[in-house]
Structure formats: C-alpha cells, structure tokens
C-alpha cells in the first residue's frame, strides 16, 4: 500500500520494534497526527480470548472521563412517558414501530447509538439484521437496554463508549481526538484499559492482553507494552 509523504515522515518518529509505555505512546500519537482535520485517536487491543466460546466473550461500556470529542447522535426506541423522558434528556431521535421501514427501506442511519426500553426490544429485534452488523443493536450489558433512558442518554453524551471483541478477538475503540491534551488522552486510555482488565473472562488462560496499539485516523500505529497495562 502506497503511503503519503506526511505518513512516511510521521512514521520515522516511531520505532516499529519498540514497545512504548503509555505516556510515550500518547505523545508520539499526538505528534504523528498531522492531517488537516482533528484526527480520532483509537486503541486497538488484541486479547487472548477465543470469541467462539460464550464464556470468553467481552462486551461492556465505560464512560471516558474526557469524552470522545465527537458529537454522538442518539436514537431512542420508547413510547408514552418514556418517549417524553428521552426527548427531555436530549435524545436526537425518539420513536417506535414507525421507524422500522425508515431504517430498513430508506437506509436511514443518521444516528451513532441506539437505546431502547425493554418493552420495545420486540420491535427493535426486527431490525437485528441491519443494526447487528453495524454494532448498533441495543444491549443490556452496554446499558443501552434500560428503563432509565435519562441516565443512558446522559452517560452517552458524557463520553460513554462500548467495547466488544470483533471476529479476530480485537477490541477497537476511540479514546479521544488529536486536539486533546496528553493528560486527557492518557486518562481516557487508562480508564478504558482498567475496564477491559476487569472484564477479563475467567476462562481465558495465559496472557490476556496480547498487543495494544494506539493510532490516529491517518497516522501510524504506536505499540504499547501490554505487560505494563495489565
């Protein structure tokens, strides 16, 4: 893959064979985020889990202390008083059954997170095929299936992110923007790592975190020593 001049220059600052500590990695990722827009900083964490086994799945959510730097659009499936509560709490879209054809037939995805009250999951379940592959299906473990829609919306707006294993047993999550200070990015990263370490399934034997990489949207990856963050 041919890389641009900026990427090649930025990559020179990073030693591919070195496993950095968190502070150094954060500093390097910020320095190498040289795009003209405010790049997202992401963590990619390869685990020792085997997601094919139910007892080695990881899925949860955590509120990053400094948020993600991204404005998150929230869709809430609720009715009656709970729909009113969701609107009052600042949900971007609130509805029920009438939204199904809009999402299924019109390919409407003007939202980043879906929250649902438990009594609406029968309706939302019909969207499983379209919401599931996009990682948008509400889930009790992530706090997005709940009667307390106000708290769910406040947490998401405050910087709550969901983490889960992908098919290759890697967790990919944003930890902020390149415009954040090093302290803010470090705080966010540490909060995420603490949550993932706590979520370690007891069935996983051997080393839990196999590799940890920080990267910006357009920049090179910086490897963190996984032993130091376990």
C-alpha positions, 0 to 999 in steps of 0.5 A: 500500500502506497503511503503519503509523504506526511505518513512516511515522515510521521512514521520515522518518529516511531520505532516499529520494534519498540514497545512504548509505555503509555505516556510515550505512546500518547505523545508520539500519537499526538505528534504523528497526527498531522492531517488537516482535520482533528484526527480520532485517536483509537486503541486497538487491543488484541486479547487472548480470548477465543470469541467462539466460546460464550464464556470468553466473550467481552462486551461492556461500556465505560464512560471516558472521563474526557469524552470522545470529542465527537458529537454522538447522535442518539436514537431512542426506541420508547413510547408514552412517558418514556418517549417524553423522558428521552426527548427531555434528556436530549435524545436526537431521535425518539420513536417506535414501530414507525421507524422500522421501514425508515431504517430498513427501506430508506437506509436511514442511519443518521444516528451513532447509538441506539437505546431502547426500553425493554418493552420495545426490544420486540420491535427493535429485534426486527431490525437485528439484521441491519443494526447487528452488523453495524454494532448498533443493536441495543444491549443490556450489558452496554446499558443501552437496554434500560428503563432509565433512558435519562441516565443512558442518554446522559452517560452517552453524551458524557463520553460513554463508549462500548467495547466488544471483541470483533471476529479476530478477538480485537477490541477497537475503540476511540479514546479521544481526538488529536486536539486533546491534551496528553493528560486527557488522552492518557486518562481516557486510555487508562480508564478504558484499559482498567475496564477491559482488565476487569472484564477479563473472562475467567476462562481465558488462560495465559496472557490476556492482553496480547498487543495494544496499539494506539493510532490516529485516523491517518497516522501510524500505529504506536505499540504499547507494552501490554505487560505494563497495562495489565 
